[in-house]
Amino acid sequence: MATAPIIDPSKVLNLPQPLPLDSGRELEGVRIAYESYGTLNAARDNAIFVAHALTGDHHLASPHPKTGKPGWWVRMVGPGKPIDTNRFFVVCANVLGSCMGTTGPASIAPDGKPWGMRFPVITVRDMVRAHVALLDALGIEQLHAVVGGSMGGMQALSLAANFATRARAVLVIASTARHSAQNIAFHEVGRQAIMADPAWREGDYYSHGKGPEKGLSVARMAAHITYLSEAGLTEKFGRRLQDRAEKTFGFDADFQVESYLRYQGLSFTDRFDANAYLYITRAMDYFDLAEEHGGLLANAFAGSKARFCLVSFDTDWLYPTAESRNVAHALTAAGLPVSFVELSAPFGHDSFLLDVPALDRVVAGFLGEAQ
């Protein structure tokens, strides 16, 4: 079969029309940053859309321009890998509301100033609307599959529910169909840390040099704990001291785990915008597919003809296996084909990003099945 030319790996799409939002507002001048890998075939039916998590971006399998680190899923995406770019055309877009190229609160508003807190509150469904606009621009009517972990899994479920004909297969990893009270509570701690930082300036900090770095760092530290497992933390750090033989009887980072969290917080402020963190966490907290579809989760998938695969991890306490099982039951009630597996891994919620060979086999097997 003849193939279409390869689209450049990194691009920005400017939407010609305003993007409608769940809040009732419309957002004009939306820019969508994305990357693509592999070749779109002549039939345009070999595309896979990969949705990223909260602090992720579209640098899926190529080096991050700010940190220089490899793409966040380079172990999964590439020639001969589970998401095989020799076979599939793979697209990943930065979400609406972020700070890595797609329009968000740090972007310039029509009046020439950063949006800041004037940016409209968005939802996961709004993010997916932007993704669909990108697929339209690329001439992709139906995806071979949509794939996502964590918040990316929410986007995958939202696309299946709200744009039922756009994907033939849906792969959801370590995710949920709605944010629980505990999830919301952790996010609120992070948001309050940001907003309590004097440098936040009610979100208008862009012309004042540094933003609320201390608050954003604390928010990242609190969130990062939820991504790990107790067993993993114990094995990696235990109660070992950091570069000292005895406790200081002070409030320096006596323990290795304290030093690790401080590093994670500080390094995060170099690549992420505090306001974007507020907006994206709020979008995740608003996410509730059942609520969007009359209170019954099975109703969300009534129009779908896709096949589904759900993956959870036994050490993930942020989105535990019960959340994936709940989605599987709803899909079964809707009469849709669904496979569900809980994998054993020591890394907690972050297992979907790390070296879990069993996940590689599940992803490759599900995506490689004949349609």
N, C-alpha and C positions, 0 to 999 in steps of 0.2 A: 504494500500500500504506500502511495506517495505521502510525504510528510510536509507539514507547513514549516516555515522558517522558525528557528528558535527565537523566542522573545528574550530580550536582554535580561540578565539575572536580576537587576535592580532597577526599578522604575517608580514613577509617581503618576497617578491618574488624577486629573482634575475633573470632578463631576460637573457636567454642563448645567444640570438642573438642581434645585434645592433638594436636600434630603429630608423627607418627613420623619418626625420623631414621635415616640410614644407619648411625650409630654404635650403634644398638640402643636409644638413649634416646628419650624422648618429651619434647616441650617444651610446657608448659602456658601458657595465657594469651597466645598469640601475637597480636600486632597487626600488621596489614599496611597501610602507607600507600600510597595510589595516587592517580593522577589519571586522568581520562577526558575525552575530547573527541569532539564529534559526537553523533549520535543512534543508539541501538540500535533497529533496526527490529523490527516485530512478530514476524517469524520468528526473530529473535535470531541471524541468520546472517551479519551484516556486521561482526563484531568483529575487530579486529586487536590482538594483544598485542605491544607493543614492550618488549624486555628491555634493561636498561641495562648498561653496562660497569662495571669495578671501582670507580672513584671517582665513578660517576654516581649518579643518583637518579631519583625518579618525576616530577621537574619537567621533563617532556619538551618541552613547548611553552608553558610559562608561566614567569614570572620566578621565579628562585630566592629563597626567603624570607630567606636569610642574606646572599647576595652582591648581590642585586638584578639579577644578570645574566639575560639571556634564557634560556629553556629550552635544554637542551643539543642538541636537534634541532629547534629552531623553524624552521630552513630547510627541513626535510623534512616536517613535520607541520602541517597546517592546511588551511583552505579552498582548494581548487584546487592544492594542493601535491602532491608525489609520493605521500605518504600522505594522501589527500584526506578531510578530515573532513566534507565535504559528502556523501560517499558512505559512509564507514566510521565505525564507533564504535571509537575508539582508546583502549586502556588501557595504562598503564605503572605498574608497582608497584616500590617500593623493595624490594631483596632482603633476605631473611632474613640476619641477622648484620650489617646495616648500622647506620647511626647517623642516618638521616634520617626516622625515624618508624616504621619496621618494627622488630620486636623484635631486639635485638642485645646485645652485651656491656655497653653503656652503659645498657641498659634496667633497670628495677627488677625484681628477682627476687621470688619469693613471700615471702621473709623481709624485704622492705622495703628491701633494700640493692641497689646495682648488681650485676649479674651478674659483671662483670669476667672474670677467667680461669676462673670457675666455669661460664661459658656453654659449652654442649656444642660440640665441633668439628662443623662442618657441611660439606656437600658441595653441589656445583651441583645435584645431583638433589634435595636437601632444599629448595633455593631454589625449584625448579620445583614441588615438592609444595605449597609455600605459594601459588605462582601459581595452581595448579589449584584449590586451596581457594577462592581469590578468584573464579575463573571460575565455580565452583559457586554461590557466594553471589550472583553477578550473573545466574545463570540462563543462562549461556553454555555449551552442551554442546559446540559445535564452533566453532573460530575460522575465519574466512576465511583468516587467515594469522597466523603468529608470525614476528616480525622481530627480529634482534639483531646488533649488531656487537661484536667482541672477546669479552669475557665474556658479553655478551648473546647472541652467536652460540652459545656453549657451552650456554646455557640453551635456545635454540631447538632445537639438536640433541638435547639431553636430553629435551625435551618430546616431540619426534618419536619418539625411541627408547623412552621409558618410558610415554608416554601417547599411543599411536599414533593414536587416533581423534580426538584433541582439536584437530587443525589440518588444514585441507585443503591448505595451502601453507606452505612453510618457506623463509624468506629469511635466509641466513647471510652476514655481511659481515666480512672480515678476522678470521677466527677459525680454530679448530682442533678436532679431535676428542680431543686429549689434550695435556697440557702436556709439553714437552720438558725434558731435563735443563738446557738453557740457561735456559729460562723459570723453572724452579724455582730455579736458582742466583741469578738476579737478585732474585727474591722473598726468598730467604733473606738476601741482603745487606740488604735493607730491613728485614726482621724483626729481624735482629741489631742494626741501628742503633737501632731502637726499644727493644729489650730491654736494650741497653747504656746507655741514658740513665738516670741515677740517678732522674730524676723518674718513670720508669715504675712503680717500686715493686711489681714483680711483678704489674702490672696493676691494683693497688688504689690508683689515684691520684685517684679522683673526689671525694674529700673533702679533697684537699690543694691545692685551687686549680688551678694549671696542671699539665697532664700532660707527657708526654715530647715536648715540642714540637721540641726540637733533633733528636731521633732520628727523629721522624715527618717532619720537614723533609728530612733526608738521604735517608730512604726514598723520599720523593716525587721528589727530585732524581734519584736513581738510576733510578727507574722511568720518569721523564719522558724521559730520554735514549733509552730503548727505543721510545718512541712516535714519535720523529722519524727522519728520514733524514739521512745524512751530507751529501748534496747540499743538503738543505733548511737544515741548520745552517750550512753553508758560505755559502750564498747570503744567509741572514739575518744572520749574525754574522761569518763568516770569522775573522780574527785581529784584528779591530778592537778598539781599547781603549775602555774605558768612562769617559767624562767626564774624559779626561786625554790629554795629548800624549805622555807617556813612561811606561814601566814604573816601578813604585814600588820594585822590588827588595824587595818584602814579600809578604804573603799576603792583601792586600785583593783585591777583585774587579777585577783589572786589565783583564780581557777582558769584552766585552759578553756573551759566552755564559755566563760565570761569574755575572754580575749577573742575567741572565735566570733561570738555574737557582735561584739563591738566592731570587729573588722567587717563583718557582713553589713552592718548598718552604715558605716562610713563609706565603704566602697559603693554602696547603692546610691548614695547622694551624688556621686559623680556622673551617673548615667540616667537618673530618673527625675522627673519633675514632681514636686510635692502636690500641686493642684491636680495633676493627672492621677496621682495615687488616690486622692479624694474621690474623683469622679468615677474611676474604674471600680473601686471597692463599693461605691454606692450602687453602681449598675449590677454588680454581683449580688448585693443584698436584696435588690428589687426582684431578682430572678426567681420566678415560681411558675413553671409551665402549667401546672394544674390550674392555678388562679387565672392564668391567661385564657384558659379554655373551659370555663364554666365550673371549675372546682374538681373536675375528674381528670386525672392524668392520662388515662386511656383516650379521652376525647382529643387530646393534643395531637395524636398520631392517626386520627380517623381517616385522613386523606392520603396517608403515605402508602407507598408500595415498595419501600426500600427494605433491605435486609439489614439487621443490626448486629453489632457485637459490642458487648459491655465487658470491661476489664476492671477489676478492683484489686487492692493489695491488702494482705492480712494485717499489716502494721500501720495502715493509713487510718488515723483517727480523725482527720479533718473531714474527709469524705469516705466514711467506712463502707464496708461491703453491703451493709443494709440499704444504703442509698442506691447502689447499682441494682440490687435485687428488686427494689421498689420499682425502678424503671423497667426492668425485665418483666415483672408481673403486668405492668401497664401495657407493654408492647404485646405480650401474649394475649391480654384481654382484647386488644385491638385487632388480633388475628394476624400479627406480623411475625415473620421469621426472626428469631433472636437467639444468639448464643451468648452465654455468660460464663465467665471464669474468674475465680479469685486466685491470684498468684501469691506465692510466698516470697517475700523480699524483706530485707532488714532495714530498708531506708525510709520507711514511712511514706508520706504522700509524695515525696520527691522521687519515688521509685520509677515513675514513668519517664524521668529524665536520665536515669542512671543505668548502669550495666546490669540488666536483668534479661539473660538469654531467653527465658521462657516468654517474655513479652515480645521479643524479636520474632519468635516462631509464631505467636498468635497473630501479630500484625501481618507478617508475610503470608501466612496461610489464609487469613480472611480476605486480604486485598487481592490475592492471587486466584481466588475461586472464580470459576467461569460465571458469567452473568446469564 
